[in-house]
């Protein structure tokens, strides 16, 4: 018996709900809140922009015309741990708001985009990544 995959329920209104729920959490998050609250002056506009971004990424809506790399590079306070926390919060929120398949899809996109932004900003891909410690043995 073959199981057919349930069609995606993702649409602009579901993505807007996800973005709204997510950024309400970000605003009060102990690690992310101070970075975002210093950078975002109009939260409603920010949420509309990010809804356009995600609709363009996931639905191919072509509604977002910004430059995420340039925006992130203008924020010198962003560090690797901010990306890690953002992704963890995004994962939790997608699982609260969306069904399992759509949450997985949104997380895959977020992980890929986050990796690209970190690399573009010169930050390590993951916090656990460290340079190799090479032991040097000197003879007497």
C-alpha positions in Angstrom: 0.0 0.0 0.0 1.5 3.3 -1.0 0.9 6.4 1.1 0.4 9.6 -0.7 2.0 12.7 0.8 -0.5 15.2 2.2 -0.5 18.4 0.1 1.2 21.3 1.7 -1.0 23.8 3.5 1.6 26.5 3.2 0.2 29.7 1.8 0.8 33.4 2.4 -1.5 33.6 5.4 0.0 30.5 7.1 3.5 32.0 6.5 2.3 35.4 7.9 1.1 33.6 11.0 4.4 31.8 11.4 6.4 35.0 11.0 4.2 36.8 13.5 4.4 34.1 16.1 8.1 33.7 15.6 9.0 37.4 15.9 6.9 37.9 18.9 9.1 35.3 20.6 12.3 37.0 19.2 11.4 40.4 20.6 11.4 39.0 24.2 14.1 36.4 23.8 17.0 37.0 26.2 19.7 36.5 23.5 18.0 37.8 20.4 15.7 40.5 21.7 18.4 43.1 22.3 19.9 42.6 18.8 16.6 42.7 17.0 15.0 45.5 19.0 18.0 47.7 18.4 17.8 47.1 14.6 14.0 46.9 14.0 12.2 50.2 14.3 8.8 49.2 12.9 7.9 45.6 13.8 4.8 45.5 11.7 6.8 46.5 8.7 9.6 44.0 9.6 7.0 41.2 9.8 5.5 42.2 6.4 9.0 42.2 4.9 9.9 38.8 6.3 6.5 37.4 5.2 7.3 38.6 1.7 10.8 37.0 2.0 9.5 33.6 3.1 6.7 33.7 0.5 9.3 34.3 -2.1 11.5 31.5 -0.8 8.8 28.8 -0.2 6.0 29.8 -2.6 8.2 31.4 -5.3 6.0 34.5 -4.9 8.7 36.8 -6.1 7.4 39.4 -3.7 10.7 40.1 -1.9 13.3 42.2 -3.5 15.7 43.0 -0.7 19.3 41.9 0.1 19.4 39.8 3.3 23.2 39.5 3.2 23.7 43.3 3.1 21.1 43.8 5.9 22.9 41.2 8.1 26.3 42.6 7.4 25.1 46.0 8.6 24.5 44.5 12.1 27.9 44.2 13.8 26.3 42.8 16.9 25.3 39.5 15.2 27.4 36.6 16.3 27.3 32.8 15.7 25.3 32.2 18.8 22.6 34.5 17.5 22.2 32.2 14.5 22.1 29.1 16.6 19.4 30.6 18.9 17.4 32.0 15.9 17.4 28.5 14.3 16.3 26.8 17.5 13.5 29.3 18.0 12.4 29.0 14.4 12.4 25.2 14.7 10.2 25.3 17.8 7.8 27.9 16.3 7.4 26.1 12.9 6.5 22.9 14.8 3.9 24.8 16.9 2.3 26.6 13.9 2.7 24.2 11.0 2.1 20.5 10.4 5.2 18.2 10.4 5.9 18.3 6.7 5.6 22.0 6.3 7.6 22.6 9.4 10.4 20.4 8.0 10.3 22.3 4.8 10.6 25.7 6.5 13.4 24.5 8.7 15.3 23.1 5.7 15.1 26.5 4.0 16.0 28.4 7.2 19.0 26.1 7.8 20.3 26.6 4.3 19.8 30.4 4.4 21.4 30.7 7.8 24.4 28.7 6.7 24.8 31.1 3.7 24.4 34.2 5.8 27.0 32.9 8.4 29.5 32.1 5.7 28.9 35.5 4.1 29.5 37.2 7.4 32.6 35.2 8.1 31.1 33.4 11.1 31.5 29.7 11.7 28.9 27.4 10.3 28.1 25.9 13.7 29.3 27.0 17.1 30.7 23.5 17.8 33.1 23.8 14.8 36.6 24.6 16.0 40.0 24.5 14.4 42.0 21.3 14.7 44.3 21.2 17.7 47.5 19.7 16.4 49.8 18.3 18.9 53.4 19.0 18.2 56.0 16.6 19.6 59.5 17.9 19.9 62.4 15.6 20.3 64.9 16.4 23.0 
